[in-house]
Amino acid sequence: MITCTVCSKEFRTWHKKDGVLKNLGNRRRCLDCHPWGTPRYPPRTEDEKVQASRRKAKKCYYKKKKELGINPVTYRNRRRKLALVNFLGGSCILCGYSKTARNITFHHCYKKEFKLDSRALDIGLCKIQKELTKCAMLCHNCHGEIHEGIIHLKEEHFELQKRVKLLIGKKWKDLMDCLDKP
């Protein structure tokens, strides 16, 4: 005989259902408290589902952070910027600087909807593609000099950007596939 954990009533380890003997030896609750076919746990409310999802995401975030050694979002954004810089030629269109992607910026030549810095790369790649077509790739020094009025972008620089825009149109799917891989 087993004692029910809910009502403290004793019940037998064998029960006849539809002419077949069923073993109740692993049960902790009697058939009155927990009838056949009922779920073991009560159904979750929407708030409980959201909380469980958040806990799971948080656990995954901290696991990734431990593996990478840095914030996973920062890691993904740096990887995306490096891929975009390499995809667009890898160097400043004015002076040819190409030592590190961190010192390369995207200068907006036309009306901008949002900045294309390392934090903005967290949005969708389709929006980034539209914004890239309005930009020139410059190093921080040339970018600062353009904003101070020391250097002016010439027509040949815009021709280079037009060629880059054609590249973007042709190879964008390859880049998206590359960026989506971990």
C-alpha positions in Angstrom: 0.0 0.0 0.0 1.2 3.5 -0.9 0.2 6.7 0.9 -1.0 9.6 -1.2 1.1 12.8 -0.8 -1.9 15.0 -1.2 -4.7 13.5 0.9 -2.7 11.0 3.0 -5.0 8.2 2.0 -3.6 4.7 1.3 -4.1 3.1 -2.1 -3.2 -0.2 -3.7 -0.2 -0.6 -6.1 -2.4 -2.4 -8.7 -5.6 -1.1 -10.3 -7.9 -2.8 -12.8 -8.8 -0.5 -15.7 -10.6 -1.7 -18.8 -10.0 -5.3 -17.8 -6.2 -4.7 -17.6 -4.2 -4.6 -14.4 -2.2 -1.3 -14.1 0.8 -0.9 -11.9 0.5 2.2 -9.6 3.8 1.6 -7.8 5.4 4.7 -9.2 2.6 7.0 -8.3 2.7 9.4 -5.4 -0.9 10.5 -5.6 -4.0 8.4 -5.5 -6.5 8.2 -8.4 -8.9 10.5 -6.6 -6.4 13.3 -6.3 -4.8 12.7 -9.7 -7.1 10.8 -12.1 -5.9 9.0 -15.3 -5.0 11.3 -18.2 -4.6 14.5 -16.2 -1.3 16.3 -16.7 1.3 15.9 -14.0 1.8 19.6 -13.5 -0.9 22.3 -13.7 -0.9 24.4 -16.9 1.2 27.6 -16.8 -0.3 31.0 -17.0 1.0 33.5 -19.6 3.1 35.3 -17.0 4.7 32.1 -15.9 5.5 31.2 -19.6 7.1 34.7 -20.1 9.2 34.3 -16.9 10.4 30.9 -17.9 11.4 32.2 -21.3 13.3 35.1 -19.7 15.1 32.7 -17.3 16.1 30.5 -20.3 17.3 33.4 -22.3 19.3 34.8 -19.4 20.9 31.4 -18.7 21.9 31.2 -22.4 23.3 34.7 -22.4 25.5 34.1 -19.4 26.7 30.8 -20.8 27.7 32.5 -24.1 29.3 35.3 -22.1 31.4 32.8 -20.2 32.4 31.0 -23.4 33.3 34.2 -25.3 34.8 36.2 -22.5 32.7 39.3 -23.5 29.1 40.3 -24.0 27.7 38.2 -26.8 25.9 41.2 -28.4 29.1 43.1 -28.5 30.9 40.1 -30.0 28.2 39.7 -32.7 28.3 43.5 -33.5 32.1 43.5 -33.8 31.9 40.5 -36.1 29.3 42.1 -38.2 31.2 45.4 -38.6 34.4 43.5 -39.5 32.5 41.5 -42.2 30.8 44.7 -43.6 34.2 46.6 -43.7 35.9 43.7 -45.4 32.9 43.3 -47.8 33.1 47.0 -48.8 36.8 46.9 -49.6 38.4 47.0 -46.1 40.0 50.5 -46.3 39.4 54.2 -46.2 38.4 55.6 -49.6 40.5 58.7 -49.1 43.8 57.6 -47.5 43.7 53.8 -47.8 43.9 53.1 -44.0 43.1 49.4 -43.3 45.0 48.4 -40.1 41.9 47.7 -38.0 38.2 47.7 -38.6 37.6 49.5 -35.3 39.0 52.8 -36.8 36.8 52.6 -39.9 33.5 54.5 -39.9 30.6 54.9 -42.3 30.2 58.5 -43.3 26.7 59.4 -44.5 26.8 61.3 -47.8 23.0 61.7 -48.0 20.1 61.8 -45.6 20.5 59.3 -42.8 17.9 57.4 -40.9 20.2 56.1 -38.2 23.9 56.0 -37.3 25.9 53.0 -38.5 28.2 52.5 -35.5 29.0 49.3 -33.7 25.9 49.6 -31.5 23.6 50.2 -34.5 24.6 46.9 -36.2 22.3 45.1 -33.9 19.3 45.8 -36.2 18.2 43.8 -39.2 20.6 43.4 -42.1 18.1 44.7 -44.7 17.9 48.1 -42.9 21.7 48.1 -42.7 22.0 47.5 -46.5 19.7 50.4 -47.3 21.8 52.7 -45.0 25.1 51.5 -46.4 24.1 52.6 -49.9 24.2 56.2 -48.5 27.6 55.9 -46.9 31.3 56.3 -47.7 33.8 54.2 -45.8 36.4 56.4 -44.1 38.9 56.2 -41.3 38.3 58.3 -38.1 40.9 60.9 -39.1 39.5 61.5 -42.6 35.9 61.4 -41.2 36.8 64.1 -38.6 38.5 66.3 -41.3 35.4 66.1 -43.5 33.2 67.3 -40.7 35.7 70.1 -39.9 35.6 71.1 -43.6 39.4 70.4 -44.2 38.7 67.7 -46.8 35.9 67.5 -49.3 34.7 64.3 -50.9 35.3 64.5 -54.7 33.4 63.0 -57.6 35.9 60.1 -57.9 35.1 59.1 -54.4 31.4 58.9 -55.2 32.2 56.8 -58.3 34.0 54.3 -55.9 30.9 54.3 -53.7 28.7 53.5 -56.8 30.9 50.5 -57.6 30.6 49.4 -53.9 26.8 49.7 -54.2 26.8 47.4 -57.2 28.9 44.9 -55.1 26.4 45.2 -52.3 23.5 44.3 -54.7 25.3 41.3 -56.1 26.9 39.7 -53.1 24.6 40.7 -50.3 23.1 37.2 -49.9 26.6 35.7 -49.4 27.3 38.3 -46.7 24.0 37.7 -44.9 24.7 33.9 -44.9 28.2 34.6 -43.5 26.9 36.9 -40.8 24.1 34.5 -39.7 26.6 31.7 -39.0 27.9 31.6 -35.4 
